Amino acid sequence: MAEPIRVVVTGAAGQIAYSLLYSIAKGDVFGKDQPIILVLLDIPPMLPVLDGVVMELQDCALPLLREVIPTDKVEVGFKDIDAAILVGSMPRKEGMERKDLLKANVAIFKTQGAALDKYAKKTVKVLVVGNPANTNCLIASKSAPSIPKENFSCLTRLDHNRASSQVAMRCGVSSDKVKNVIIWGNHSSTQYPDVHHAKVNVHGTETPAYDAVKDETWLRGDFISTVQLRGAAVIKARKLSSAMSAAKAICDHMRDIWFGTKEGEFISMGVYATGNSYGIPEDLIYSFPVEIKNKTWKMVDGLPINDFSRAKMDATAAELVEERDTALDFLSHIFCHLVEDEGKCIYGYTQKVVQL
Ligand SMILES: NC(=O)c1ccc[n+]([C@@H]2O[C@H](COP(=O)([O-])OP(=O)(O)OC[C@H]3O[C@@H](n4cnc5c(N)ncnc54)[C@H](O)[C@@H]3O)[C@@H](O)[C@H]2O)c1
């Protein structure tokens, strides 16, 4: 059997992690013959909760799970890590401005990026889930200059899965019959779910999604807004944000990084826009269609883009540029590394207090 790999999940006491850890530990992501050491990182007040998660993982009696290490220290959490799934982040509180949330989270991801740089393997694959995921990912990568930029990506697979599923339900087929939907841009309500290049397998025949759905008004209207606003709809119904579906999407994303995408299929993920053929500004983490082979993603270039798509791709890019500039401006003034959260220290920061 292979040597165990070390996988860290941050925010490990949270609700996404609770749905995610079992799938990872039983081999759904890194393979059924790949032993795993799971490192669970959260903030100090959550350590008692982590103890409960550790007990449950032990009680699952999973043969691939060699060790579980709960910690509140980045130097332990990121040591010799092969895969890092960064879920932990500060949630939006009542009355908190979007900018304040961005500031709190870029501070967290700057610290974690720097810790990855210092302690993780240089081959580490980093998946950022905590919101605002694209910009957090950009900051983490910029803070880890010794790790290749290509090793960083952010989660838009949940949006991708939502889009595939909406089309599948509309056509009365199972979701595996839909391929090559694209999520462009930000994991926010400006994202652009695009099915111009998608195919639906209808009774064994690969059919362009527009022909299979036969409802352009829906595809250009309610379909897009349903996917864009799905997160909010889940929160409204459940009083909690998406967790089961987010965990499933994390598994899909990381498994594709590890084992590659299927021949002739592409998936969506947030990656560096550097060198893209779609006129998206560089130095952004923007969701593109990608194919993956040998643990390396390659953007799917040169797809024809019509005016409808162009406007939507540019709008979500503009939002990301603004987020990036706010984040970088904040970081350029940062003189401190401590964030107070209702009097409790958010882990990882060691000096002064930022007034948010
Ligand atoms: N990209 C996506 O598609 C997607 C989908 C769903 C949710 N999300 C985001 O994922 C994040 C987590 O969601 P959740 O429902 O699990 O939230 P949650 O509040 O249940 O859990 C978050 C956990 O992160 C921990 N945490 C906070 N700061 C930390 C730090 N500095 N280091 C380590 N851990 C820290 C918290 O203590 C908590 O245990 C949120 O930002 C959410 O918006 C993203």
Ligand as a Chemical Component Dictionary entry (heavy atoms), coordinates in Angstrom:
data_LIG
# 
_chem_comp.id                   LIG 
_chem_comp.type                 NON-POLYMER 
_chem_comp.pdbx_formal_charge   0 
_chem_comp.three_letter_code    LIG 
# 
loop_
_chem_comp_atom.comp_id 
_chem_comp_atom.atom_id 
_chem_comp_atom.alt_atom_id 
_chem_comp_atom.type_symbol 
_chem_comp_atom.charge 
_chem_comp_atom.model_Cartn_x 
_chem_comp_atom.model_Cartn_y 
_chem_comp_atom.model_Cartn_z 
_chem_comp_atom.pdbx_ordinal 
LIG N1  N1  N 0  -17.059 28.306 -2.550 1  
LIG C1  C1  C 0  -18.225 27.714 -2.321 2  
LIG O1  O1  O 0  -18.850 27.154 -3.225 3  
LIG C2  C2  C 0  -18.822 27.679 -0.940 4  
LIG C3  C3  C 0  -19.997 26.956 -0.720 5  
LIG C4  C4  C 0  -20.549 26.924 0.553  6  
LIG C5  C5  C 0  -19.923 27.631 1.594  7  
LIG N2  N2  N 1  -18.790 28.346 1.344  8  
LIG C6  C6  C 0  -18.084 29.064 2.416  9  
LIG O2  O2  O 0  -17.381 28.115 3.208  10 
LIG C7  C7  C 0  -17.136 28.696 4.492  11 
LIG C8  C8  C 0  -17.437 27.703 5.602  12 
LIG O3  O3  O 0  -18.812 27.391 5.609  13 
LIG P1  P1  P 0  -19.432 26.521 6.807  14 
LIG O4  O4  O 0  -20.886 26.417 6.503  15 
LIG O5  O5  O -1 -18.654 25.300 7.072  16 
LIG O6  O6  O 0  -19.242 27.562 8.006  17 
LIG P2  P2  P 0  -19.218 27.264 9.575  18 
LIG O7  O7  O 0  -19.396 28.606 10.212 19 
LIG O8  O8  O 0  -20.118 26.133 9.946  20 
LIG O9  O9  O 0  -17.714 26.773 9.831  21 
LIG C9  C9  C 0  -16.617 27.598 9.647  22 
LIG C10 C10 C 0  -15.524 27.103 10.570 23 
LIG O10 O10 O 0  -14.347 27.859 10.276 24 
LIG C11 C11 C 0  -13.690 28.098 11.499 25 
LIG N3  N3  N 0  -12.719 29.184 11.339 26 
LIG C12 C12 C 0  -12.909 30.528 11.378 27 
LIG N4  N4  N 0  -11.740 31.162 11.240 28 
LIG C13 C13 C 0  -10.787 30.223 11.111 29 
LIG C14 C14 C 0  -9.386  30.264 10.951 30 
LIG N5  N5  N 0  -8.736  31.410 10.917 31 
LIG N6  N6  N 0  -8.723  29.090 10.859 32 
LIG C15 C15 C 0  -9.363  27.910 10.909 33 
LIG N7  N7  N 0  -10.690 27.804 11.074 34 
LIG C16 C16 C 0  -11.389 28.953 11.167 35 
LIG C17 C17 C 0  -14.823 28.414 12.460 36 
LIG O11 O11 O 0  -14.418 28.300 13.814 37 
LIG C18 C18 C 0  -15.832 27.333 12.063 38 
LIG O12 O12 O 0  -15.626 26.128 12.776 39 
LIG C19 C19 C 0  -17.961 29.987 4.526  40 
LIG O13 O13 O 0  -17.106 31.070 4.202  41 
LIG C20 C20 C 0  -18.958 29.780 3.411  42 
LIG O14 O14 O 0  -19.433 31.024 2.918  43 
LIG C21 C21 C 0  -18.236 28.377 0.107  44 
# 
loop_
_chem_comp_bond.comp_id 
_chem_comp_bond.atom_id_1 
_chem_comp_bond.atom_id_2 
_chem_comp_bond.value_order 
_chem_comp_bond.pdbx_ordinal 
LIG N1  C1  SING 1  
LIG C1  O1  DOUB 2  
LIG C1  C2  SING 3  
LIG C2  C3  SING 4  
LIG C2  C21 DOUB 5  
LIG C3  C4  DOUB 6  
LIG C4  C5  SING 7  
LIG C5  N2  DOUB 8  
LIG N2  C6  SING 9  
LIG N2  C21 SING 10 
LIG C6  O2  SING 11 
LIG C6  C20 SING 12 
LIG O2  C7  SING 13 
LIG C7  C8  SING 14 
LIG C7  C19 SING 15 
LIG C8  O3  SING 16 
LIG O3  P1  SING 17 
LIG P1  O4  DOUB 18 
LIG P1  O5  SING 19 
LIG P1  O6  SING 20 
LIG O6  P2  SING 21 
LIG P2  O7  DOUB 22 
LIG P2  O8  SING 23 
LIG P2  O9  SING 24 
LIG O9  C9  SING 25 
LIG C9  C10 SING 26 
LIG C10 O10 SING 27 
LIG C10 C18 SING 28 
LIG O10 C11 SING 29 
LIG C11 N3  SING 30 
LIG C11 C17 SING 31 
LIG N3  C12 SING 32 
LIG N3  C16 SING 33 
LIG C12 N4  DOUB 34 
LIG N4  C13 SING 35 
LIG C13 C14 SING 36 
LIG C13 C16 DOUB 37 
LIG C14 N5  SING 38 
LIG C14 N6  DOUB 39 
LIG N6  C15 SING 40 
LIG C15 N7  DOUB 41 
LIG N7  C16 SING 42 
LIG C17 O11 SING 43 
LIG C17 C18 SING 44 
LIG C18 O12 SING 45 
LIG C19 O13 SING 46 
LIG C19 C20 SING 47 
LIG C20 O14 SING 48 
# 
